[in-house]
Every structure is written in C-alpha cells, then in structure tokens.
Amino acid sequence: MLKGKTVVLAVTGSIAAYKMANAARMLVKLGADVQVLMTRNATEFINPITFETLTNHKCLIDTFDRNFQYSVEHVALAKAADCVLIAPASANVIGKIACGIADDMLTTTVMACPCKKLVSPAMNHNMLHNPIVEDNIRKLSSYGYEIIAADRGMLANGDIGDGRLPEESVLVEYVLREIAYEKDLAGKRVLVTAGATREAIDPVRFITNHSSGKMGIALAKAAMRRGAEVTLVCGHTEAEPPMFTDIVRAVSAEDMYREVVSRAPEQDIIIKAAAVADYTPARTADHKLKKSDADMSIPLVRTKDILKALGGSKREGQLLCGFSMETDNVLENSRRKLESKNCDLICANSLRTDGAGFGVDTNVLTLITREGFEELPLMSKDEAAHRVLDKLISM
C-alpha cells in the first residue's frame, strides 16, 4: 500500500521511543521508504542502529554530518517526504516547532517539509496538561499539523493518566489514511452496512447467520482511506471496525432498517454488505423458554426490506450497491435483485465457490450492472473492496 511513498519518522526523547522500532518495521513491510530522524535525547532511549537495520537507511541525528548527502541541503529529504510522523513527540520538541525553533536535524527537516505532518505527543500526564504545552499543541494544530491524541493508561513512572503513546498499529493507520491511496472519494459521504443481524427468540437465544462482517468492514476502510466521510452501520462482526469512521451499532433487522433509512438521504453512496435476517420471530419472549419433551415451532414474520426501501427513495445522483450471496443461478437471481431493488450495482458471489464463503479473508465477486457484468478473480476482501469502489466511482 505504501510502495513508492517516503515516510519520515521523527523520534524524540521519550521512553516511548522504543515503540517506534516496530512502527518503522510495519511501515517498511507495507512498502514505504522510511527515513528516521532522531534527537540526541532520543538516542539515550533507543540505539540508532536499530532503525538503520530495520529501514536500511542511516539514522539522521547530526545536522552537520558530512557523510550524509542531506547534511548541507536538508530540504532534499523534506521534499522527498510524503508524510512526517513525529512520534513520540516530547514537550520540548513540540514547543520548539510551535515557536519556529529549528536547531537540530529533526526540527530543521520538519520545518522544511511541505507535506502533511502528524504529531503524537507522549509524556507525563501533568506535562501534557500543562497550559503551555496545551497551547503549543493547539498552535501546531492551527498551523495544519494533525495531532494524534495520547492514550490514557499506566505511564513510565507508574501513574495512571494521559500521555501514553498510542499503539504502533494506530500510528501506522494515520499514515495509511494520509498517503496510501488517491483521495478520489474526498467530499463524498458513503454509508456501508456490515455483519449479521440477530433476531431475538428470548433473552438467551436468537436467529442469525454466518456473516463475519469482513467484507463490509473492508469496504468501509477502503472508502475511508480514499477520502470519503464514512458511516458504518454494523451488526455482529468478527473483525474490528476501521478507525476514522462513524460506527453505528444495530442488533436486529429492525434496528438496521431504522439506522440506515434515517441516514440515507444525505449519502452519496450506500453499500449494503450486511447479512440482514429475512425473517424474525413473531413474538420475543421476555423470559427464557424452558425446554420440554415436545417439539417446538417458532412463528416467523417478514422483516422490512432495507435495500428495496433505499431503492424506492433513491435520490438523483445517489448510487446504491447491494450484495447477493447465492448457491444457484447466481447471475439470474442477482440480476433480478438489481432490477427489483432499483440498485446501480450488485456484487454477487456463490457459497459454492472456493474462497468466497463466510468468515474467510478472500472473495470472488461478480459485479453486475444494467449494462453487463464483470467477473473478478479470487482476491483478498481488501482488494475486492477497492474494485467495488472503482466500479462505483466510474459510474
């Protein structure tokens, strides 16, 4: 995802500096060209050789290192950067940058970078909430620096409070959101549904299906990384919803109908990837139903058809995408769904196709429009999500 991208990691003097070795490794694994800058104080917490081994680049500390090609013209590195991540960001370096002080390789290079700069403060709770530090953080934000909020938890001195550096995966996700993909959905509102609904029989039991929600979550994540403002309405899922999205929980089919339909008018694209129950118990018992020696039957009633409701109220310019999981006559059944629900796109797959079932990380989709269909090969659900978005954008 980050092939051809240059990420500058600016590591300052904080005990949390040790986390940045793994962050550097993760970025390299994603294909990024990672350049590490360190303050002198940072080298007291982690050896520069660690970063040099992981990134295959010299770790930059001294502005006047004659052996480094950027030592005289440090702006060359600044020009090459697609994104700067200052993490951990100490109170000292935050204050320097906020006041325009550039007296080492790190601050000098950061000042010269025209790209997006992410700042992740990490320090003692009282330092973080010192009015001077808070004012400096606000000042950086006003200058266009994006502040990554510190976590709360046990700090280096044993206190519980604010100031922990977020986990490496969180820091990497900020970088991915910024530079992984072209922002071809910027300014668009996208609503995605994901996961399985649960229809209560009694306080203990419910009717559901095998959906893991992975496809819908992949779609929400892909849309977010491509610049969209994403709302994810999800039932039960086996994957974590992505960061930077508005998460709305819906347990039952009725819940999902209410949450989706109420938000639909303001959306530019709606993608219905959730597996919503077609039927729900006619009555939900308010106590646990006890077993007996006799057989038991549960009367079911039809749930509201969310996709049909969306198709019936679709406004001009709005795109509606549905999913169709079939076992037989995939194309025919999915084409009927396209027409009857007034969709623009149906993403069809078959449970009989290897790699396209529930709970797996791959999918085999056929993208069906009124003009025809396109069969996609086996690919990861993340890749499939981008292919679906490509199709919608082309429409």
C-alpha positions as CSV (number, residue, x, y, z in Angstrom):
1,M,0.0,0.0,0.0
2,L,2.9,2.4,0.6
3,K,5.2,1.4,-2.3
4,G,6.8,4.5,-3.7
5,K,6.0,6.6,-0.6
6,T,8.6,8.2,1.7
7,V,7.7,8.4,5.4
8,V,9.9,10.4,7.7
9,L,9.8,9.2,11.3
10,A,10.9,11.9,13.7
11,V,11.7,10.3,17.1
12,T,12.2,12.5,20.2
13,G,13.4,12.0,23.7
14,S,10.7,9.9,25.4
15,I,10.7,6.4,26.9
16,A,8.0,5.5,24.3
17,A,10.7,5.8,21.6
18,Y,11.1,2.0,21.8
19,K,7.7,1.5,20.2
20,M,8.9,3.3,17.0
21,A,11.2,0.4,16.0
22,N,8.1,-1.7,15.5
23,A,6.3,1.2,13.8
24,A,9.2,1.5,11.4
25,R,9.2,-2.2,10.7
26,M,5.4,-2.1,9.9
27,L,5.8,0.8,7.5
28,V,8.7,-0.9,5.7
29,K,6.6,-4.1,5.4
30,L,3.9,-2.0,3.8
31,G,6.4,-0.9,1.1
32,A,7.4,2.5,2.4
33,D,10.8,4.1,2.2
34,V,11.3,5.0,5.8
35,Q,13.8,7.7,6.9
36,V,14.3,8.1,10.6
37,L,15.3,11.4,12.3
38,M,16.3,11.3,16.0
39,T,17.1,14.0,18.6
40,R,20.2,13.5,20.7
41,N,17.9,12.7,23.7
42,A,16.1,10.0,21.7
43,T,19.3,8.1,21.3
44,E,19.5,7.7,25.0
45,F,16.3,5.6,24.9
46,I,16.9,3.5,21.7
47,N,20.1,2.9,19.6
48,P,20.0,4.4,16.1
49,I,21.5,1.1,14.8
50,T,18.0,-0.5,15.5
51,F,16.4,1.9,13.0
52,E,19.2,1.6,10.5
53,T,18.9,-2.2,10.5
54,L,15.1,-2.0,10.0
55,T,15.0,0.7,7.4
56,N,18.3,0.1,5.6
57,H,19.0,3.9,5.8
58,K,21.3,5.9,8.0
59,C,19.5,7.3,11.0
60,L,19.9,11.1,10.9
61,I,20.8,12.9,14.1
62,D,23.5,15.5,13.4
63,T,22.7,18.4,11.1
64,F,26.4,18.7,10.2
65,D,27.1,15.1,9.5
66,R,29.5,15.4,6.5
67,N,29.0,11.8,5.5
68,F,25.3,12.3,4.7
69,Q,24.2,13.8,1.4
70,Y,21.4,15.8,3.0
71,S,23.6,17.3,5.7
72,V,24.1,20.6,3.8
73,E,20.8,20.6,1.9
74,H,18.4,19.1,4.4
75,V,15.5,20.3,2.4
76,A,16.1,17.5,-0.1
77,L,14.8,15.0,2.4
78,A,11.9,17.4,3.2
79,K,11.0,17.5,-0.5
80,A,11.1,13.7,-0.8
81,A,8.7,13.1,2.2
82,D,5.1,12.2,1.5
83,C,4.3,12.2,5.2
84,V,6.1,13.1,8.5
85,L,5.2,11.3,11.8
86,I,6.7,12.9,14.9
87,A,6.3,10.1,17.5
88,P,6.8,10.2,20.3
89,A,6.7,14.0,20.4
90,S,8.1,15.4,23.6
91,A,7.0,18.6,25.2
92,N,10.4,20.1,24.3
93,V,10.2,19.4,20.5
94,I,6.5,20.3,20.4
95,G,7.4,23.7,21.9
96,K,10.4,24.2,19.5
97,I,8.4,23.6,16.4
98,A,5.4,25.6,17.6
99,C,7.7,28.6,18.2
100,G,9.7,28.1,14.9
101,I,12.9,27.0,16.6
102,A,15.0,24.7,14.3
103,D,18.3,23.8,15.9
104,D,18.9,20.2,15.0
105,M,18.4,17.8,12.1
106,L,14.9,16.8,13.3
107,T,13.3,20.2,13.8
108,T,15.2,21.7,10.7
109,T,13.8,19.0,8.4
110,V,10.3,19.0,9.9
111,M,10.2,22.8,9.3
112,A,11.2,22.4,5.7
113,C,8.6,19.6,4.9
114,P,5.6,20.8,2.9
115,C,3.8,17.5,3.3
116,K,1.3,16.5,6.0
117,K,2.8,16.3,9.5
118,L,1.4,14.0,12.2
119,V,2.3,14.7,15.8
120,S,1.8,12.1,18.6
121,P,2.5,13.7,22.0
122,A,3.9,11.3,24.7
123,M,4.9,12.5,28.1
124,N,3.9,12.6,31.8
125,H,0.2,13.4,32.5
126,N,1.0,16.7,34.2
127,M,3.3,17.8,31.4
128,L,0.7,17.0,28.8
129,H,-1.9,19.1,30.6
130,N,0.5,22.0,31.4
131,P,-1.2,25.1,29.9
132,I,1.9,26.0,28.0
133,V,2.1,22.5,26.3
134,E,-1.6,22.5,25.6
135,D,-1.2,25.9,24.0
136,N,1.7,24.7,21.9
137,I,-0.3,21.7,20.7
138,R,-3.2,23.9,19.8
139,K,-0.8,26.2,17.9
140,L,0.6,23.3,15.9
141,S,-3.0,22.2,15.1
142,S,-3.8,25.7,13.8
143,Y,-0.7,25.5,11.5
144,G,-2.1,22.3,9.9
145,Y,-0.3,19.7,11.9
146,E,-2.5,16.8,12.8
147,I,-2.5,15.9,16.4
148,I,-2.8,12.2,17.4
149,A,-4.4,12.1,20.8
150,A,-2.4,10.5,23.5
151,D,-3.8,7.3,25.2
152,R,-4.7,7.0,28.8
153,G,-3.1,4.3,31.0
154,M,-0.1,3.5,33.1
155,L,2.8,5.8,32.4
156,A,6.5,5.2,32.8
157,N,6.5,6.4,36.5
158,G,3.7,4.1,37.4
159,D,1.0,6.8,37.5
160,I,-2.3,6.3,35.6
161,G,-3.1,9.2,33.3
162,D,-3.0,10.7,29.9
163,G,0.2,10.8,27.9
164,R,0.8,7.2,26.6
165,L,1.9,6.9,23.0
166,P,-0.8,5.0,21.0
167,E,-0.1,1.5,19.8
168,E,2.1,1.2,16.7
169,S,-0.9,0.0,14.6
170,V,-2.8,3.2,15.4
171,L,0.2,5.4,14.3
172,V,0.5,3.4,11.1
173,E,-3.2,3.7,10.4
174,Y,-2.8,7.5,10.5
175,V,-0.1,7.3,7.9
176,L,-2.1,4.9,5.7
177,R,-5.1,7.2,5.8
178,E,-3.0,10.1,4.7
179,I,-0.9,8.7,1.8
180,A,-1.9,5.1,1.0
181,Y,-4.5,6.0,-1.7
182,E,-5.6,8.8,-4.0
183,K,-8.4,10.7,-2.4
184,D,-10.9,10.1,-5.2
185,L,-13.8,9.9,-2.8
186,A,-12.9,13.2,-1.0
187,G,-16.1,15.2,-0.3
188,K,-18.3,12.1,-0.7
189,R,-20.5,10.6,2.0
190,V,-20.5,6.8,2.0
191,L,-22.7,4.5,4.1
192,V,-21.7,0.9,4.5
193,T,-23.5,-1.9,6.3
194,A,-21.7,-4.9,7.6
195,G,-22.2,-8.1,9.7
196,A,-25.1,-10.2,10.8
197,T,-28.3,-9.2,12.5
198,R,-29.6,-11.1,15.5
199,E,-33.4,-11.7,15.9
200,A,-34.2,-12.5,19.5
201,I,-36.3,-15.5,20.4
202,D,-36.0,-14.9,24.1
203,P,-33.4,-13.2,26.4
204,V,-31.0,-16.1,25.7
205,R,-31.5,-17.2,22.1
206,F,-31.6,-15.6,18.7
207,I,-31.7,-16.3,15.0
208,T,-28.7,-15.2,13.0
209,N,-26.4,-16.2,10.1
210,H,-22.7,-16.9,9.4
211,S,-21.7,-13.5,8.2
212,S,-18.4,-12.2,9.8
213,G,-18.8,-8.7,8.5
214,K,-15.3,-8.7,7.0
215,M,-16.4,-7.6,3.5
216,G,-18.4,-4.7,4.8
217,I,-15.6,-3.6,7.1
218,A,-13.1,-3.8,4.2
219,L,-15.4,-1.6,2.1
220,A,-15.7,1.0,4.9
221,K,-11.9,1.0,5.4
222,A,-11.2,1.4,1.7
223,A,-13.7,4.2,1.3
224,M,-12.2,6.0,4.4
225,R,-8.6,5.7,3.0
226,R,-9.8,7.1,-0.3
227,G,-11.1,10.2,1.4
228,A,-14.8,9.6,2.0
229,E,-16.7,10.5,5.1
230,V,-17.8,7.0,6.1
231,T,-20.7,5.8,8.2
232,L,-20.5,2.1,9.1
233,V,-23.8,0.5,10.3
234,C,-22.8,-2.9,11.7
235,G,-24.5,-5.8,13.3
236,H,-22.4,-8.6,14.9
237,T,-19.0,-8.8,13.3
238,E,-15.8,-10.8,13.8
239,A,-13.5,-8.1,12.6
240,E,-12.7,-4.7,14.2
241,P,-14.4,-1.7,12.6
242,P,-11.8,0.7,11.0
243,M,-10.7,3.9,12.6
244,F,-11.8,7.3,11.3
245,T,-15.4,6.1,10.6
246,D,-18.7,6.8,12.3
247,I,-19.7,3.5,13.8
248,V,-23.4,2.8,14.4
249,R,-24.4,-0.4,16.1
250,A,-27.6,-2.3,15.0
251,V,-28.5,-5.6,16.6
252,S,-31.7,-6.6,14.8
253,A,-33.0,-6.2,11.3
254,E,-35.4,-3.5,12.6
255,D,-32.5,-1.7,14.2
256,M,-30.6,-1.7,10.9
257,Y,-33.6,-0.6,8.9
258,R,-34.1,2.4,11.2
259,E,-30.4,3.4,11.4
260,V,-29.8,3.1,7.6
261,V,-33.0,4.6,6.3
262,S,-32.8,7.6,8.6
263,R,-29.2,8.4,7.3
264,A,-29.8,7.5,3.7
265,P,-30.9,10.9,2.2
266,E,-27.6,12.6,3.0
267,Q,-25.4,9.8,1.5
268,D,-23.7,9.9,-1.9
269,I,-23.1,6.1,-2.0
270,I,-24.8,3.4,0.0
271,I,-23.3,-0.1,0.1
272,K,-25.4,-2.8,1.7
273,A,-23.0,-5.6,2.6
274,A,-24.7,-6.7,5.8
275,A,-26.4,-10.1,6.0
276,V,-29.8,-9.0,7.3
277,A,-32.3,-11.6,8.5
278,D,-35.3,-12.0,6.2
279,Y,-37.5,-13.3,9.0
280,T,-37.8,-12.5,12.7
281,P,-39.8,-14.2,15.5
282,A,-43.4,-13.0,15.6
283,R,-43.0,-12.7,19.3
284,T,-40.0,-12.3,21.6
285,A,-40.4,-14.0,25.0
286,D,-39.5,-11.8,27.9
287,H,-38.2,-14.9,29.8
288,K,-36.1,-17.9,28.9
289,L,-38.2,-20.5,27.2
290,K,-37.8,-23.8,29.0
291,K,-37.3,-27.0,27.1
292,S,-39.7,-29.9,27.2
293,D,-40.1,-33.3,25.7
294,A,-42.3,-31.9,23.0
295,D,-41.2,-30.4,19.7
296,M,-41.3,-26.6,19.4
297,S,-42.1,-24.3,16.5
298,I,-41.4,-20.5,16.2
299,P,-43.7,-18.4,14.1
300,L,-41.7,-16.0,11.9
301,V,-42.7,-12.8,10.2
302,R,-41.0,-11.0,7.3
303,T,-38.6,-8.2,8.2
304,K,-38.5,-4.9,6.4
305,D,-36.6,-4.9,3.1
306,I,-33.9,-2.3,3.6
307,L,-32.5,-2.5,0.1
308,K,-35.9,-2.1,-1.5
309,A,-36.7,0.8,0.7
310,L,-33.5,2.5,-0.3
311,G,-34.1,1.8,-4.0
312,G,-37.6,3.2,-3.8
313,S,-36.4,6.5,-2.2
314,K,-33.1,6.9,-4.0
315,R,-32.4,10.5,-4.9
316,E,-30.9,11.7,-8.1
317,G,-27.1,11.2,-8.2
318,Q,-27.1,8.7,-5.4
319,L,-25.6,5.3,-6.0
320,L,-26.9,2.2,-4.4
321,C,-24.9,-1.1,-4.2
322,G,-26.2,-4.4,-2.9
323,F,-24.7,-7.8,-2.2
324,S,-26.2,-11.1,-3.3
325,M,-25.0,-14.3,-1.8
326,E,-26.4,-17.3,-3.8
327,T,-25.9,-21.0,-4.1
328,D,-27.6,-21.5,-7.5
329,N,-28.3,-19.3,-10.6
330,V,-26.1,-16.5,-9.3
331,L,-26.3,-14.2,-12.3
332,E,-30.1,-14.7,-12.9
333,N,-31.0,-14.2,-9.2
334,S,-28.7,-11.2,-8.8
335,R,-29.9,-9.5,-12.0
336,R,-33.5,-9.8,-10.6
337,K,-32.4,-8.3,-7.4
338,L,-30.7,-5.4,-9.3
339,E,-34.0,-4.6,-11.0
340,S,-36.4,-5.2,-8.2
341,K,-34.5,-3.2,-5.7
342,N,-33.6,-0.4,-8.1
343,C,-29.8,-0.8,-7.4
344,D,-27.0,0.6,-9.5
345,L,-24.6,-2.3,-8.7
346,I,-25.0,-5.8,-7.3
347,C,-21.9,-7.6,-6.0
348,A,-22.7,-11.3,-6.4
349,N,-20.9,-14.4,-5.1
350,S,-21.6,-18.0,-4.6
351,L,-21.2,-20.2,-1.5
352,R,-20.2,-23.0,-3.8
353,T,-17.1,-21.1,-5.0
354,D,-13.9,-21.8,-3.1
355,G,-12.6,-18.7,-1.3
356,A,-16.0,-16.9,-1.4
357,G,-17.7,-18.3,1.7
358,F,-18.4,-16.8,5.1
359,G,-15.7,-15.9,7.6
360,V,-12.7,-16.1,5.1
361,D,-10.4,-13.2,4.1
362,T,-10.9,-13.7,0.4
363,N,-13.8,-13.3,-2.0
364,V,-14.8,-14.0,-5.6
365,L,-17.2,-11.3,-6.8
366,T,-19.2,-10.7,-10.0
367,L,-20.0,-7.0,-10.4
368,I,-23.4,-6.7,-12.1
369,T,-24.9,-3.5,-13.6
370,R,-27.7,-2.9,-16.0
371,E,-25.1,-2.7,-18.8
372,G,-23.5,-6.1,-18.1
373,F,-21.3,-7.9,-15.6
374,E,-17.6,-8.3,-14.7
375,E,-16.2,-11.4,-13.0
376,L,-13.4,-10.7,-10.6
377,P,-10.8,-13.4,-9.7
378,L,-10.1,-14.7,-6.2
379,M,-8.6,-11.8,-4.2
380,S,-8.5,-10.6,-0.7
381,K,-11.5,-8.8,0.6
382,D,-9.5,-5.6,0.9
383,E,-8.6,-5.8,-2.8
384,A,-12.2,-6.7,-3.7
385,A,-13.4,-3.6,-1.7
386,H,-11.3,-1.3,-3.8
387,R,-12.5,-3.0,-7.0
388,V,-16.1,-2.3,-5.9
389,L,-15.3,1.3,-5.2
390,D,-13.5,1.7,-8.5
391,K,-16.7,0.5,-10.2
392,L,-18.9,2.8,-8.3
393,I,-16.6,5.8,-9.0
394,S,-16.6,5.0,-12.7
395,M,-20.4,5.2,-12.6
